[in-house]
Amino acid sequence: MVDRPRRASGGQLVYAELRRQILDLELKPGQRLYEPDLASRMQVSRTPLREALRLLLAEDLLDQLPTGGMVVRQLSAREIEELYSVRGALEGLMAAEAATRLDDVGAATLRRLVDRNEKLVDLPTDAMNAGHDFHLAIAEIAGHEWASRLHSQVDGQMARYRAFTNQSQERRTAALREHQDILDALVARDPARAHAVAQAHVLAARDTALKAISDRLEQSG
């Protein structure tokens, strides 16, 4: 008997689209969600919509109001501190693991990704995506199952903040140099240095995100 691929439920499809809108800031932090409006706009019934909202609430992308309604979770300096600190520890661990496992094929892959990052460094979104692909490739080379699971979970939460770290040309150029430093440490098969530079890279992005959020909150206040 041939196994057929399972189709995503209506609720999962609605969840995926609402999640994208939250992470891309199309649904604004603090925005209240009204089920009738969402159901009408997305042309779905209340049942899959409520399933999607429950999933987003469990993922901490929505907050429950005392009245029972839901709002998009606010951007938070504290959340940035926590997420980037955890991400930095995981990136350091995986870079160290990757340095011990890297082969010539993996090294060539990482060089291509850094070269792509360099070509796109003047373009905020493209540079951000190129850098993200570089980190995902390191995670794959590291082959650390639990670190990868936790990294994926944290990475999803960080998507709302990632764009804030890439707005200035100065930071994009600095991030490219940091990616090159990580690559050099990996190619040298130096786990200690790979750990240090990968973690420092994430913490530098954290500092940029904190400043951007602080400026945003001041302007909105």
C-alpha contacts under 8 A as a table, 3 or more apart, distances in Angstrom:
res1	aa1	res2	aa2	distance
8	A	12	Q	5.94
8	A	13	L	6.48
9	S	12	Q	5.15
9	S	13	L	6.38
9	S	48	P	7.98
10	G	13	L	5.18
10	G	14	V	6.23
10	G	48	P	5.41
11	G	14	V	5.13
11	G	15	Y	5.97
11	G	47	T	7.52
11	G	48	P	3.86
11	G	49	L	5.98
11	G	50	R	7.58
11	G	51	E	5.27
11	G	52	A	5.07
12	Q	15	Y	4.89
12	Q	16	A	6.11
12	Q	48	P	7.65
12	Q	51	E	7.74
12	Q	52	A	6.27
13	L	16	A	5.16
13	L	17	E	6.41
14	V	17	E	5.25
14	V	18	L	6.12
14	V	42	M	7.91
14	V	48	P	6.87
14	V	49	L	6.35
14	V	52	A	5.87
15	Y	18	L	5.22
15	Y	19	R	5.85
15	Y	49	L	7.63
15	Y	51	E	7.77
15	Y	52	A	4.26
15	Y	53	L	6.95
15	Y	55	L	7.06
15	Y	56	L	7.05
16	A	19	R	5.13
16	A	20	R	6.19
17	E	20	R	5.12
17	E	21	Q	6.33
18	L	21	Q	5.03
18	L	22	I	6.20
18	L	52	A	7.88
19	R	22	I	5.11
19	R	23	L	6.12
19	R	56	L	7.09
19	R	61	L	7.93
20	R	23	L	5.19
20	R	24	D	5.94
21	Q	24	D	5.16
21	Q	25	L	6.00
21	Q	26	E	4.86
21	Q	27	L	5.52
22	I	25	L	5.01
22	I	26	E	6.01
22	I	27	L	4.98
22	I	28	K	7.00
22	I	29	P	7.89
22	I	61	L	7.53
22	I	72	V	7.24
22	I	160	R	7.49
23	L	26	E	7.67
23	L	159	A	5.69
23	L	160	R	4.64
24	D	27	L	7.68
24	D	159	A	7.72
24	D	160	R	6.36
25	L	28	K	5.29
25	L	29	P	7.19
25	L	160	R	6.78
27	L	31	Q	6.68
27	L	72	V	7.15
28	K	31	Q	5.30
28	K	72	V	6.74
29	P	71	V	7.76
29	P	72	V	5.09
29	P	73	R	5.58
29	P	74	Q	4.56
29	P	75	L	6.25
30	G	71	V	5.61
30	G	72	V	5.02
30	G	73	R	5.88
30	G	74	Q	5.21
31	Q	71	V	5.34
31	Q	72	V	5.39
32	R	69	G	7.50
32	R	70	M	5.92
32	R	71	V	4.14
32	R	72	V	6.49
33	L	38	L	7.31
33	L	69	G	7.25
33	L	70	M	5.74
33	L	71	V	5.65
33	L	72	V	7.46
34	Y	37	D	5.49
34	Y	38	L	6.19
34	Y	69	G	7.65
34	Y	70	M	7.92
35	E	38	L	5.10
35	E	39	A	5.88
35	E	46	R	7.20
35	E	49	L	7.53
36	P	39	A	5.16
36	P	40	S	6.10
36	P	46	R	7.83
37	D	40	S	5.20
37	D	41	R	6.02
38	L	41	R	5.09
38	L	42	M	5.90
38	L	49	L	7.88
39	A	42	M	5.33
39	A	43	Q	5.54
39	A	44	V	5.07
39	A	45	S	5.92
39	A	46	R	6.29
39	A	49	L	6.73
40	S	43	Q	4.94
40	S	44	V	6.77
44	V	48	P	7.09
44	V	49	L	6.94
45	S	48	P	6.28
45	S	49	L	6.58
46	R	49	L	5.03
46	R	50	R	5.94
47	T	50	R	5.33
47	T	51	E	6.35
48	P	51	E	4.98
48	P	52	A	6.16
49	L	52	A	5.10
49	L	53	L	6.21
50	R	53	L	4.99
50	R	54	R	6.14
51	E	54	R	5.23
51	E	55	L	6.45
52	A	55	L	5.17
52	A	56	L	6.31
53	L	56	L	5.07
53	L	57	L	6.05
53	L	62	L	7.88
54	R	57	L	5.05
54	R	58	A	6.19
55	L	58	A	5.11
55	L	59	E	6.24
56	L	59	E	4.95
56	L	60	D	6.37
56	L	61	L	5.43
56	L	62	L	5.90
57	L	60	D	5.13
57	L	61	L	5.88
57	L	62	L	4.73
57	L	63	D	6.30
57	L	64	Q	7.41
58	A	61	L	7.70
59	E	62	L	7.63
60	D	63	D	6.82
60	D	73	R	7.26
61	L	72	V	6.29
61	L	73	R	5.41
61	L	157	Q	7.75
62	L	70	M	6.35
62	L	71	V	5.56
62	L	72	V	4.57
62	L	73	R	4.82
63	D	70	M	5.59
63	D	71	V	5.40
63	D	72	V	6.31
63	D	73	R	5.55
64	Q	68	G	6.28
64	Q	69	G	6.02
64	Q	70	M	4.68
64	Q	71	V	6.69
65	L	68	G	5.21
65	L	69	G	5.16
65	L	70	M	5.60
65	L	71	V	7.25
66	P	69	G	7.43
75	L	79	E	7.62
75	L	213	I	7.58
76	S	79	E	5.12
76	S	80	I	6.36
76	S	213	I	7.59
77	A	80	I	5.03
77	A	81	E	6.30
77	A	210	L	5.98
77	A	213	I	6.83
77	A	214	S	7.53
78	R	81	E	5.06
78	R	82	E	6.28
79	E	82	E	5.13
79	E	83	L	5.88
80	I	83	L	5.25
80	I	84	Y	5.83
80	I	158	M	7.93
80	I	161	Y	7.68
80	I	206	R	6.72
80	I	209	A	7.33
80	I	210	L	6.82
81	E	84	Y	5.61
81	E	85	S	6.02
81	E	206	R	6.96
81	E	210	L	7.89
82	E	85	S	5.23
82	E	86	V	6.27
83	L	86	V	5.30
83	L	87	R	5.98
83	L	154	V	6.52
83	L	157	Q	7.83
83	L	158	M	6.92
84	Y	87	R	4.79
84	Y	88	G	5.78
84	Y	202	V	6.52
84	Y	203	L	6.52
84	Y	206	R	5.78
85	S	88	G	5.11
85	S	89	A	6.39
85	S	202	V	7.96
85	S	203	L	6.99
86	V	89	A	5.24
86	V	90	L	6.30
86	V	154	V	7.76
87	R	90	L	5.10
87	R	91	E	5.95
87	R	151	H	6.63
87	R	154	V	6.69
87	R	155	D	7.61
87	R	202	V	7.07
88	G	91	E	5.09
88	G	92	G	6.06
88	G	198	A	7.19
88	G	199	Q	4.48
88	G	200	A	7.27
88	G	201	H	7.80
88	G	202	V	5.16
88	G	203	L	6.37
89	A	92	G	5.20
89	A	93	L	6.23
89	A	199	Q	6.18
90	L	93	L	5.07
90	L	94	M	6.10
90	L	147	A	6.21
90	L	150	L	7.97
90	L	151	H	6.51
90	L	199	Q	7.99
91	E	94	M	5.18
91	E	95	A	5.95
91	E	135	H	7.95
91	E	139	A	7.89
91	E	151	H	7.94
91	E	195	H	7.40
91	E	198	A	5.89
91	E	199	Q	5.96
91	E	202	V	7.73
92	G	95	A	5.18
92	G	96	A	6.21
92	G	194	A	6.91
92	G	195	H	3.96
92	G	196	A	6.36
92	G	197	V	7.58
92	G	198	A	5.13
92	G	199	Q	4.80
93	L	96	A	5.26
93	L	97	E	6.29
93	L	147	A	7.81
93	L	195	H	6.03
94	M	97	E	4.97
94	M	98	A	5.94
94	M	138	I	6.99
94	M	139	A	5.86
94	M	142	A	5.39
94	M	144	H	6.92
94	M	147	A	7.10
94	M	195	H	7.64
95	A	98	A	4.95
95	A	99	A	6.15
95	A	138	I	6.43
95	A	139	A	7.44
95	A	142	A	6.82
95	A	182	I	7.92
95	A	186	L	7.28
95	A	191	P	7.05
95	A	194	A	5.43
95	A	195	H	5.49
95	A	198	A	6.53
96	A	99	A	5.18
96	A	100	T	6.82
96	A	142	A	7.84
96	A	186	L	7.91
96	A	190	D	7.48
96	A	191	P	4.07
96	A	192	A	6.37
96	A	193	R	7.83
96	A	194	A	5.42
96	A	195	H	4.98
97	E	100	T	5.41
97	E	101	R	6.51
97	E	142	A	4.94
97	E	143	G	7.72
97	E	144	H	7.50
97	E	191	P	6.84
98	A	101	R	5.01
98	A	102	L	5.61
98	A	138	I	6.30
98	A	139	A	7.42
98	A	141	I	5.39
98	A	142	A	3.98
98	A	143	G	7.59
98	A	186	L	6.96
98	A	191	P	7.82
99	A	102	L	5.51
99	A	142	A	7.73
99	A	185	A	7.43
99	A	186	L	4.63
99	A	187	V	7.12
99	A	188	A	7.72
99	A	189	R	4.65
99	A	190	D	6.00
99	A	191	P	5.23
99	A	194	A	6.89
100	T	189	R	6.01
100	T	190	D	7.69
100	T	191	P	6.64
101	R	141	I	6.84
101	R	142	A	6.58
102	L	106	G	5.79
102	L	107	A	6.47
102	L	141	I	6.65
102	L	142	A	7.97
102	L	186	L	7.22
102	L	187	V	7.45
102	L	189	R	7.42
103	D	106	G	5.28
103	D	107	A	6.16
104	D	107	A	5.02
104	D	108	A	6.16
105	V	108	A	5.19
105	V	109	T	6.29
106	G	109	T	5.03
106	G	110	L	6.27
106	G	141	I	6.97
107	A	110	L	5.18
107	A	111	R	6.19
107	A	186	L	7.96
107	A	187	V	6.48
108	A	111	R	5.09
108	A	112	R	6.25
109	T	112	R	5.24
109	T	113	L	6.40
110	L	113	L	5.06
110	L	114	V	6.25
110	L	134	F	6.51
110	L	137	A	7.08
110	L	138	I	7.73
110	L	183	L	7.03
111	R	114	V	5.16
111	R	115	D	6.06
111	R	183	L	7.34
112	R	115	D	5.03
112	R	116	R	6.11
113	L	116	R	4.99
113	L	117	N	6.16
113	L	130	A	6.74
113	L	131	G	7.72
113	L	133	D	7.24
113	L	134	F	5.74
114	V	117	N	4.87
114	V	118	E	6.20
114	V	130	A	7.75
114	V	131	G	7.55
114	V	134	F	6.94
114	V	176	L	7.53
114	V	179	H	6.82
114	V	180	Q	6.79
115	D	118	E	5.05
115	D	119	K	6.37
116	R	119	K	5.14
116	R	120	L	6.32
116	R	130	A	6.62
117	N	120	L	5.20
117	N	121	V	5.83
117	N	127	A	5.62
117	N	130	A	5.14
117	N	131	G	6.13
117	N	176	L	6.81
118	E	121	V	5.17
118	E	127	A	7.92
118	E	176	L	6.62
119	K	122	D	7.81
120	L	123	L	5.51
120	L	126	D	6.00
120	L	127	A	5.09
120	L	130	A	7.69
121	V	124	P	7.13
121	V	126	D	7.65
121	V	127	A	5.03
121	V	169	Q	7.77
121	V	172	R	6.12
121	V	173	T	6.57
121	V	176	L	7.39
122	D	127	A	7.17
122	D	169	Q	6.62
122	D	172	R	7.60
123	L	126	D	5.47
123	L	127	A	5.66
124	P	127	A	5.32
124	P	128	M	6.10
124	P	163	A	7.97
124	P	166	N	5.88
124	P	167	Q	6.07
124	P	168	S	7.86
124	P	169	Q	7.95
124	P	172	R	7.53
125	T	128	M	5.08
125	T	129	N	6.23
125	T	163	A	7.45
125	T	166	N	7.76
126	D	129	N	5.14
126	D	130	A	6.09
127	A	130	A	5.06
127	A	131	G	6.12
127	A	166	N	7.88
127	A	172	R	7.25
128	M	131	G	5.24
128	M	132	H	6.14
128	M	162	R	7.74
128	M	163	A	7.27
128	M	166	N	6.40
129	N	132	H	4.98
129	N	133	D	6.18
130	A	133	D	5.17
130	A	134	F	6.42
131	G	134	F	5.07
131	G	135	H	6.55
131	G	176	L	7.80
131	G	179	H	7.67
132	H	135	H	5.22
132	H	136	L	6.31
133	D	136	L	5.03
133	D	137	A	6.14
134	F	137	A	5.18
134	F	138	I	6.44
135	H	138	I	5.13
135	H	139	A	6.34
136	L	139	A	5.03
136	L	140	E	6.29
137	A	140	E	5.06
137	A	141	I	6.24
138	I	141	I	5.09
138	I	142	A	6.08
139	A	142	A	5.10
139	A	143	G	6.57
139	A	144	H	7.47
139	A	148	S	6.37
140	E	143	G	5.43
140	E	144	H	8.00
140	E	148	S	7.92
143	G	148	S	7.70
144	H	147	A	5.46
144	H	148	S	6.00
145	E	148	S	5.16
145	E	149	R	6.27
146	W	149	R	5.04
146	W	150	L	6.24
147	A	150	L	5.25
147	A	151	H	5.84
148	S	151	H	4.90
148	S	152	S	6.01
149	R	152	S	5.22
149	R	153	Q	6.42
150	L	153	Q	5.11
150	L	154	V	6.21
151	H	154	V	5.19
151	H	155	D	5.75
152	S	155	D	4.98
152	S	156	G	6.22
153	Q	156	G	5.42
153	Q	157	Q	6.75
154	V	157	Q	5.21
154	V	158	M	6.23
155	D	158	M	5.05
155	D	159	A	6.41
156	G	159	A	5.50
157	Q	160	R	6.89
158	M	161	Y	5.32
158	M	162	R	6.14
159	A	162	R	5.22
159	A	163	A	7.57
160	R	163	A	7.01
161	Y	164	F	5.50
161	Y	165	T	7.13
161	Y	209	A	6.66
162	R	165	T	5.46
162	R	166	N	7.07
162	R	209	A	7.61
163	A	166	N	5.41
163	A	167	Q	6.66
164	F	167	Q	5.83
164	F	208	T	7.38
164	F	209	A	5.41
164	F	212	A	6.09
164	F	213	I	7.70
165	T	168	S	7.89
165	T	171	R	7.20
165	T	205	A	5.64
165	T	206	R	7.51
165	T	208	T	5.42
165	T	209	A	5.07
165	T	212	A	7.66
166	N	169	Q	7.58
166	N	171	R	6.20
166	N	172	R	5.66
167	Q	171	R	7.41
167	Q	172	R	7.56
168	S	171	R	5.40
168	S	172	R	6.38
169	Q	172	R	5.05
169	Q	173	T	6.06
170	E	173	T	5.29
170	E	174	A	6.21
171	R	174	A	4.95
171	R	175	A	5.96
171	R	208	T	7.84
172	R	175	A	5.07
172	R	176	L	6.23
173	T	176	L	5.14
173	T	177	R	6.44
174	A	177	R	5.13
174	A	178	E	6.26
175	A	178	E	4.94
175	A	179	H	6.16
175	A	201	H	7.17
176	L	179	H	5.03
176	L	180	Q	6.27
177	R	180	Q	5.02
177	R	181	D	6.25
178	E	181	D	4.95
178	E	182	I	6.22
178	E	197	V	7.25
178	E	198	A	7.88
178	E	201	H	6.08
179	H	182	I	5.04
179	H	183	L	6.15
179	H	201	H	7.89
180	Q	183	L	5.00
180	Q	184	D	6.14
181	D	184	D	5.06
181	D	185	A	6.29
181	D	197	V	6.87
182	I	185	A	5.20
182	I	186	L	6.22
182	I	194	A	5.75
182	I	197	V	5.90
182	I	198	A	6.00
183	L	186	L	5.08
183	L	187	V	6.06
184	D	187	V	5.19
184	D	188	A	6.09
185	A	188	A	5.07
185	A	189	R	6.30
185	A	190	D	5.45
185	A	191	P	7.40
185	A	193	R	5.89
185	A	194	A	4.97
186	L	189	R	4.97
186	L	190	D	6.11
186	L	191	P	7.22
186	L	194	A	5.94
187	V	190	D	7.72
190	D	193	R	5.59
190	D	194	A	6.06
191	P	194	A	5.01
191	P	195	H	6.01
192	A	195	H	5.20
192	A	196	A	6.30
193	R	196	A	5.02
193	R	197	V	6.10
194	A	197	V	5.47
194	A	198	A	5.94
195	H	198	A	5.40
195	H	199	Q	6.14
196	A	199	Q	5.40
196	A	200	A	6.10
197	V	200	A	5.02
197	V	201	H	6.03
198	A	201	H	5.16
198	A	202	V	6.62
199	Q	202	V	5.33
199	Q	203	L	6.38
200	A	203	L	5.09
200	A	204	A	6.14
201	H	204	A	5.19
201	H	205	A	6.44
202	V	205	A	5.08
202	V	206	R	6.21
203	L	206	R	4.77
203	L	207	D	6.35
204	A	207	D	5.22
204	A	208	T	6.50
205	A	208	T	5.10
205	A	209	A	6.18
206	R	209	A	5.08
206	R	210	L	6.11
207	D	210	L	5.13
207	D	211	K	6.35
208	T	211	K	5.29
208	T	212	A	6.25
209	A	212	A	5.04
209	A	213	I	6.10
210	L	213	I	5.22
210	L	214	S	6.04
211	K	214	S	5.04
211	K	215	D	6.15
212	A	215	D	5.17
212	A	216	R	6.15
213	I	216	R	4.91
213	I	217	L	6.09
214	S	217	L	5.21
214	S	218	E	6.23
215	D	218	E	5.16
215	D	219	Q	6.25
216	R	219	Q	5.22
216	R	220	S	6.22
217	L	220	S	5.10
217	L	221	G	5.95
218	E	221	G	5.05
